[in-house]
Amino acid sequence: MRSQKPTRTIVDSAQDVNNDAYASWLFKIKLEAGASTDELPDAAAYKKLVG
């Protein structure tokens, strides 16, 4: 997987991540051929993991 450049919006207004983390993002990840996101946790599972 490779990360892409941060969005211009987030660079210009970083406070948006704190206001609505699910509407904003810091970087885009491009999966390589054959890669899958099936085993990544959803928001609820991640919240349970990190508290």
N, CA, C and O atoms as a GROMACS GRO file, in nm:
protein
  204
    1MET      N    1   0.084  -0.117   0.000
    1MET     CA    2   0.000   0.000   0.000
    1MET      C    3   0.088   0.122   0.000
    1MET      O    4   0.194   0.124   0.062
    2ARG      N    5   0.044   0.225  -0.070
    2ARG     CA    6   0.119   0.350  -0.081
    2ARG      C    7   0.031   0.465  -0.037
    2ARG      O    8  -0.088   0.469  -0.070
    3SER      N    9   0.088   0.557   0.038
    3SER     CA   10   0.011   0.675   0.076
    3SER      C   11   0.025   0.782  -0.032
    3SER      O   12   0.128   0.791  -0.099
    4GLN      N   13  -0.077   0.861  -0.046
    4GLN     CA   14  -0.079   0.969  -0.144
    4GLN      C   15  -0.058   1.101  -0.070
    4GLN      O   16  -0.048   1.102   0.053
    5LYS      N   17  -0.050   1.211  -0.142
    5LYS     CA   18  -0.033   1.342  -0.081
    5LYS      C   19  -0.156   1.378   0.002
    5LYS      O   20  -0.266   1.334  -0.028
    6PRO      N   21  -0.138   1.459   0.108
    6PRO     CA   22  -0.254   1.504   0.186
    6PRO      C   23  -0.346   1.591   0.100
    6PRO      O   24  -0.304   1.651   0.002
    7THR      N   25  -0.471   1.595   0.140
    7THR     CA   26  -0.565   1.676   0.064
    7THR      C   27  -0.535   1.824   0.083
    7THR      O   28  -0.488   1.863   0.190
    8ARG      N   29  -0.560   1.904  -0.015
    8ARG     CA   30  -0.538   2.048  -0.007
    8ARG      C   31  -0.629   2.106   0.102
    8ARG      O   32  -0.586   2.194   0.176
    9THR      N   33  -0.753   2.058   0.112
    9THR     CA   34  -0.846   2.109   0.212
    9THR      C   35  -0.791   2.094   0.352
    9THR      O   36  -0.798   2.188   0.432
   10ILE      N   37  -0.736   1.978   0.383
   10ILE     CA   38  -0.687   1.954   0.519
   10ILE      C   39  -0.561   2.036   0.546
   10ILE      O   40  -0.537   2.076   0.660
   11VAL      N   41  -0.482   2.060   0.446
   11VAL     CA   42  -0.363   2.143   0.463
   11VAL      C   43  -0.405   2.286   0.495
   11VAL      O   44  -0.342   2.353   0.577
   12ASP      N   45  -0.510   2.334   0.430
   12ASP     CA   46  -0.556   2.471   0.449
   12ASP      C   47  -0.637   2.491   0.577
   12ASP      O   48  -0.639   2.601   0.632
   13SER      N   49  -0.703   2.386   0.625
   13SER     CA   50  -0.787   2.399   0.745
   13SER      C   51  -0.782   2.271   0.829
   13SER      O   52  -0.876   2.193   0.832
   14ALA      N   53  -0.668   2.252   0.896
   14ALA     CA   54  -0.645   2.131   0.973
   14ALA      C   55  -0.746   2.110   1.086
   14ALA      O   56  -0.767   1.997   1.129
   15GLN      N   57  -0.808   2.216   1.134
   15GLN     CA   58  -0.905   2.203   1.243
   15GLN      C   59  -1.026   2.119   1.202
   15GLN      O   60  -1.098   2.070   1.288
   16ASP      N   61  -1.049   2.101   1.072
   16ASP     CA   62  -1.163   2.021   1.027
   16ASP      C   63  -1.155   1.877   1.075
   16ASP      O   64  -1.259   1.815   1.098
   17VAL      N   65  -1.034   1.823   1.091
   17VAL     CA   66  -1.020   1.686   1.141
   17VAL      C   67  -1.076   1.677   1.282
   17VAL      O   68  -1.143   1.578   1.314
   18ASN      N   69  -1.052   1.775   1.365
   18ASN     CA   70  -1.105   1.774   1.501
   18ASN      C   71  -1.256   1.796   1.504
   18ASN      O   72  -1.325   1.743   1.590
   19ASN      N   73  -1.306   1.873   1.410
   19ASN     CA   74  -1.450   1.900   1.406
   19ASN      C   75  -1.531   1.781   1.357
   19ASN      O   76  -1.638   1.754   1.411
   20ASP      N   77  -1.482   1.709   1.257
   20ASP     CA   78  -1.554   1.594   1.202
   20ASP      C   79  -1.453   1.501   1.135
   20ASP      O   80  -1.427   1.511   1.016
   21ALA      N   81  -1.398   1.411   1.215
   21ALA     CA   82  -1.292   1.323   1.167
   21ALA      C   83  -1.336   1.232   1.054
   21ALA      O   84  -1.254   1.193   0.970
   22TYR      N   85  -1.463   1.197   1.048
   22TYR     CA   86  -1.508   1.105   0.943
   22TYR      C   87  -1.538   1.177   0.812
   22TYR      O   88  -1.549   1.112   0.708
   23ALA      N   89  -1.551   1.306   0.814
   23ALA     CA   90  -1.575   1.383   0.692
   23ALA      C   91  -1.444   1.433   0.631
   23ALA      O   92  -1.439   1.469   0.514
   24SER      N   93  -1.338   1.436   0.711
   24SER     CA   94  -1.208   1.484   0.666
   24SER      C   95  -1.109   1.368   0.673
   24SER      O   96  -1.130   1.272   0.747
   25TRP      N   97  -1.004   1.378   0.597
   25TRP     CA   98  -0.899   1.276   0.604
   25TRP      C   99  -0.765   1.339   0.579
   25TRP      O  100  -0.755   1.442   0.512
   26LEU      N  101  -0.660   1.276   0.633
   26LEU     CA  102  -0.526   1.332   0.622
   26LEU      C  103  -0.452   1.286   0.498
   26LEU      O  104  -0.375   1.361   0.439
   27PHE      N  105  -0.475   1.164   0.458
   27PHE     CA  106  -0.408   1.111   0.340
   27PHE      C  107  -0.492   1.000   0.280
   27PHE      O  108  -0.577   0.941   0.347
   28LYS      N  109  -0.467   0.972   0.155
   28LYS     CA  110  -0.537   0.866   0.084
   28LYS      C  111  -0.439   0.750   0.068
   28LYS      O  112  -0.321   0.771   0.040
   29ILE      N  113  -0.488   0.630   0.085
   29ILE     CA  114  -0.405   0.511   0.068
   29ILE      C  115  -0.450   0.438  -0.056
   29ILE      O  116  -0.569   0.410  -0.074
   30LYS      N  117  -0.356   0.406  -0.141
   30LYS     CA  118  -0.386   0.330  -0.262
   30LYS      C  119  -0.337   0.188  -0.241
   30LYS      O  120  -0.217   0.165  -0.221
   31LEU      N  121  -0.429   0.092  -0.245
   31LEU     CA  122  -0.393  -0.047  -0.225
   31LEU      C  123  -0.324  -0.102  -0.349
   31LEU      O  124  -0.358  -0.067  -0.462
   32GLU      N  125  -0.229  -0.188  -0.326
   32GLU     CA  126  -0.162  -0.255  -0.437
   32GLU      C  127  -0.251  -0.367  -0.489
   32GLU      O  128  -0.342  -0.412  -0.419
   33ALA      N  129  -0.227  -0.411  -0.608
   33ALA     CA  130  -0.305  -0.518  -0.669
   33ALA      C  131  -0.310  -0.640  -0.578
   33ALA      O  132  -0.206  -0.684  -0.528
   34GLY      N  133  -0.427  -0.692  -0.556
   34GLY     CA  134  -0.445  -0.811  -0.472
   34GLY      C  135  -0.463  -0.781  -0.324
   34GLY      O  136  -0.497  -0.870  -0.247
   35ALA      N  137  -0.439  -0.657  -0.283
   35ALA     CA  138  -0.455  -0.620  -0.141
   35ALA      C  139  -0.603  -0.607  -0.106
   35ALA      O  140  -0.685  -0.581  -0.194
   36SER      N  141  -0.636  -0.626   0.019
   36SER     CA  142  -0.775  -0.621   0.062
   36SER      C  143  -0.787  -0.544   0.193
   36SER      O  144  -0.694  -0.541   0.273
   37THR      N  145  -0.901  -0.484   0.214
   37THR     CA  146  -0.930  -0.414   0.339
   37THR      C  147  -1.025  -0.495   0.427
   37THR      O  148  -1.072  -0.445   0.529
   38ASP      N  149  -1.052  -0.619   0.389
   38ASP     CA  150  -1.150  -0.701   0.460
   38ASP      C  151  -1.120  -0.719   0.609
   38ASP      O  152  -1.212  -0.731   0.689
   39GLU      N  153  -0.992  -0.720   0.646
   39GLU     CA  154  -0.957  -0.744   0.786
   39GLU      C  155  -0.936  -0.617   0.867
   39GLU      O  156  -0.903  -0.624   0.986
   40LEU      N  157  -0.955  -0.501   0.806
   40LEU     CA  158  -0.942  -0.375   0.881
   40LEU      C  159  -1.065  -0.355   0.969
   40LEU      O  160  -1.176  -0.390   0.928
   41PRO      N  161  -1.048  -0.299   1.090
   41PRO     CA  162  -1.163  -0.277   1.178
   41PRO      C  163  -1.250  -0.162   1.129
   41PRO      O  164  -1.202  -0.068   1.065
   42ASP      N  165  -1.379  -0.171   1.159
   42ASP     CA  166  -1.467  -0.057   1.132
   42ASP      C  167  -1.453   0.042   1.248
   42ASP      O  168  -1.378   0.017   1.341
   43ALA      N  169  -1.525   0.152   1.242
   43ALA     CA  170  -1.511   0.258   1.343
   43ALA      C  171  -1.541   0.206   1.484
   43ALA      O  172  -1.469   0.239   1.578
   44ALA      N  173  -1.646   0.126   1.499
   44ALA     CA  174  -1.683   0.075   1.631
   44ALA      C  175  -1.574  -0.018   1.687
   44ALA      O  176  -1.540  -0.008   1.805
   45ALA      N  177  -1.521  -0.106   1.605
   45ALA     CA  178  -1.417  -0.198   1.650
   45ALA      C  179  -1.289  -0.124   1.685
   45ALA      O  180  -1.220  -0.158   1.781
   46TYR      N  181  -1.256  -0.022   1.606
   46TYR     CA  182  -1.136   0.057   1.635
   46TYR      C  183  -1.152   0.133   1.765
   46TYR      O  184  -1.059   0.140   1.845
   47LYS      N  185  -1.269   0.190   1.787
   47LYS     CA  186  -1.294   0.265   1.911
   47LYS      C  187  -1.281   0.173   2.032
   47LYS      O  188  -1.227   0.212   2.135
   48LYS      N  189  -1.332   0.050   2.020
   48LYS     CA  190  -1.322  -0.047   2.128
   48LYS      C  191  -1.175  -0.083   2.153
   48LYS      O  192  -1.134  -0.100   2.267
   49LEU      N  193  -1.098  -0.093   2.046
   49LEU     CA  194  -0.956  -0.128   2.056
   49LEU      C  195  -0.875  -0.020   2.126
   49LEU      O  196  -0.792  -0.050   2.211
   50VAL      N  197  -0.898   0.106   2.090
   50VAL     CA  198  -0.817   0.215   2.145
   50VAL      C  199  -0.881   0.284   2.265
   50VAL      O  200  -0.816   0.364   2.333
   51GLY      N  201  -1.006   0.254   2.291
   51GLY     CA  202  -1.071   0.310   2.407
   51GLY      C  203  -1.137   0.436   2.390
   51GLY      O  204  -1.194   0.489   2.486
   0.00000   0.00000   0.00000
